């Protein structure tokens, strides 16, 4: 596990330490859980966006029929 250094106002740290004690945990554990939840939410959001794009491709795609031309025909003059 990697360590990080954060700069946070003393008053905020004091308040959050009290909250951590009330929840029978530590400030470190609260920060760890918060960062994990941010990462999970981001991954879930990306997964939903990909599913939405895939669904729109399925819904909006149309059959274009058979390809009855060759590339060279497009450049004939």
Helices and strands as residue ranges (DSSP letters): H 10-22, H 27-60, H 71-74
